[in-house]
Amino acid sequence: MELSSLLSQLKELQGKLVSALQEEYFCEDLEPPAKAFGWEEARLRQYFETGGDAVPASGAPAPVVSGQPGGGRVQPAVYDSFVSPLPREAPALKALVGGDGQVAALRYQEAVIAAGIPDLAEGLFPPDDPLIKRLSTKYKPYIKALACPTADGGVGFHPVETGWVVGNNAAAHGIDLRLFISPGSERKLWGALRYSDNAMIGRGFQTSIHGGAVETALDEATAECAKAKLFPVATTVKIEFKIGKRVMPQVSYLVECEVTKEWSVNLKYDVSGSIKEADGSSTLATCVAVMANPAQIPGAGYE
């Protein structure tokens, strides 16, 4: 096959990828520069996530410059995520997440359940994991979503595919948390949790999972319980943890969360969370989080 024909096919395929990303990020009018020809998906995503403000550098990391402990590297430009609500979108955002919190939470449930959990290239669970199988037969799997602008000028819930405790990014640095809920008003959430060696206090040493990684999973799970069952935009006002036993890598753990106390209707609640052995026989860590509904707080940007 001639080189010109191969280049033509590559250009056509990349055009389809660009179109798909334009639709996903609601920016059909944003076109990558000519130098983007040949970019892989990750670099194109970075371009669209910045709204085109920052052109991704090459795949090679910036060189380390000595002169300070740990050295330093030239950092990419800071940008505002496209999901950040703008003032002009406040009325649409209020309509989506305001009012009766539980009604709004049902809208959130519908969106996240429809998205499910995509396959994770960096996932930490083995095939046919018994815990995931058990949870999947009783509840609906999902990844979290955030409110963001839509193509029609409104605001909707968009799945978060990568983040500190979400998706391949999280799995790569050692934590894989998969969430499950029962549709409706039952104020509970379940999760399957697994860590890799990357989340240990010291990889290669006789240690356990770092306490911060344990607390991170509980922080995420309790917040999602509040979002799915109380109000779809939730803020953690206070959270207290207790870690009673060592959490180890390459072990599947059960996460359970439940709304346990109402301080103020549609505004402030306690959500309790726990990490247990997969069969629920032993509890390793617990927390109590105080969750608030910012959509009901004046000056929080939802007027």
Secondary structure in CASP SS format (residue, H / E / C, confidence):
PFRMAT SS
TARGET T0000
AUTHOR 0000-0000-0000
METHOD secondary structure of the structure
MODEL  1
M C 1.00
E C 1.00
L H 1.00
S H 1.00
S H 1.00
L H 1.00
L H 1.00
S H 1.00
Q H 1.00
L H 1.00
K H 1.00
E H 1.00
L H 1.00
Q H 1.00
G H 1.00
K H 1.00
L H 1.00
V H 1.00
S H 1.00
A H 1.00
L H 1.00
Q H 1.00
E H 1.00
E H 1.00
Y C 1.00
F C 1.00
C C 1.00
E C 1.00
D C 1.00
L C 1.00
E C 1.00
P C 1.00
P C 1.00
A H 1.00
K H 1.00
A H 1.00
F C 1.00
G C 1.00
W C 1.00
E C 1.00
E H 1.00
A H 1.00
R H 1.00
L H 1.00
R H 1.00
Q H 1.00
Y H 1.00
F H 1.00
E H 1.00
T C 1.00
G C 1.00
G C 1.00
D C 1.00
A C 1.00
V C 1.00
P C 1.00
A C 1.00
S C 1.00
G C 1.00
A C 1.00
P C 1.00
A C 1.00
P C 1.00
V C 1.00
V E 1.00
S C 1.00
G C 1.00
Q C 1.00
P C 1.00
G C 1.00
G C 1.00
G E 1.00
R C 1.00
V C 1.00
Q C 1.00
P C 1.00
A C 1.00
V C 1.00
Y C 1.00
D C 1.00
S C 1.00
F C 1.00
V C 1.00
S C 1.00
P C 1.00
L C 1.00
P H 1.00
R H 1.00
E H 1.00
A H 1.00
P H 1.00
A H 1.00
L H 1.00
K H 1.00
A H 1.00
L H 1.00
V H 1.00
G C 1.00
G C 1.00
D C 1.00
G H 1.00
Q H 1.00
V H 1.00
A H 1.00
A H 1.00
L H 1.00
R H 1.00
Y H 1.00
Q H 1.00
E H 1.00
A H 1.00
V H 1.00
I H 1.00
A H 1.00
A H 1.00
G C 1.00
I C 1.00
P C 1.00
D C 1.00
L C 1.00
A C 1.00
E C 1.00
G C 1.00
L C 1.00
F C 1.00
P C 1.00
P C 1.00
D C 1.00
D C 1.00
P H 1.00
L H 1.00
I H 1.00
K H 1.00
R H 1.00
L H 1.00
S H 1.00
T H 1.00
K H 1.00
Y C 1.00
K E 1.00
P E 1.00
Y E 1.00
I C 1.00
K C 1.00
A E 1.00
L E 1.00
A E 1.00
C E 1.00
P E 1.00
T C 1.00
A C 1.00
D C 1.00
G C 1.00
G C 1.00
V E 1.00
G E 1.00
F E 1.00
H E 1.00
P E 1.00
V C 1.00
E C 1.00
T E 1.00
G E 1.00
W C 1.00
V C 1.00
V E 1.00
G H 1.00
N H 1.00
N H 1.00
A H 1.00
A H 1.00
A H 1.00
H C 1.00
G C 1.00
I E 1.00
D E 1.00
L E 1.00
R E 1.00
L E 1.00
F E 1.00
I E 1.00
S C 1.00
P C 1.00
G C 1.00
S C 1.00
E C 1.00
R C 1.00
K E 1.00
L E 1.00
W E 1.00
G E 1.00
A E 1.00
L E 1.00
R E 1.00
Y E 1.00
S C 1.00
D H 1.00
N H 1.00
A H 1.00
M E 1.00
I C 1.00
G C 1.00
R C 1.00
G C 1.00
F C 1.00
Q C 1.00
T C 1.00
S C 1.00
I E 1.00
H C 1.00
G H 1.00
G H 1.00
A H 1.00
V H 1.00
E H 1.00
T H 1.00
A H 1.00
L H 1.00
D H 1.00
E H 1.00
A H 1.00
T H 1.00
A H 1.00
E H 1.00
C H 1.00
A H 1.00
K H 1.00
A H 1.00
K H 1.00
L C 1.00
F C 1.00
P C 1.00
V C 1.00
A C 1.00
T E 1.00
T E 1.00
V E 1.00
K E 1.00
I E 1.00
E E 1.00
F E 1.00
K E 1.00
I E 1.00
G C 1.00
K C 1.00
R C 1.00
V C 1.00
M C 1.00
P C 1.00
Q C 1.00
V C 1.00
S C 1.00
Y E 1.00
L E 1.00
V E 1.00
E E 1.00
C E 1.00
E E 1.00
V E 1.00
T E 1.00
K E 1.00
E E 1.00
W E 1.00
S E 1.00
V C 1.00
N C 1.00
L C 1.00
K E 1.00
Y E 1.00
D E 1.00
V E 1.00
S E 1.00
G E 1.00
S E 1.00
I E 1.00
K E 1.00
E E 1.00
A C 1.00
D C 1.00
G C 1.00
S C 1.00
S C 1.00
T E 1.00
L E 1.00
A E 1.00
T E 1.00
C E 1.00
V E 1.00
A E 1.00
V E 1.00
M E 1.00
A E 1.00
N C 1.00
P H 1.00
A H 1.00
Q H 1.00
I C 1.00
P C 1.00
G C 1.00
A C 1.00
G C 1.00
Y C 1.00
E C 1.00
END
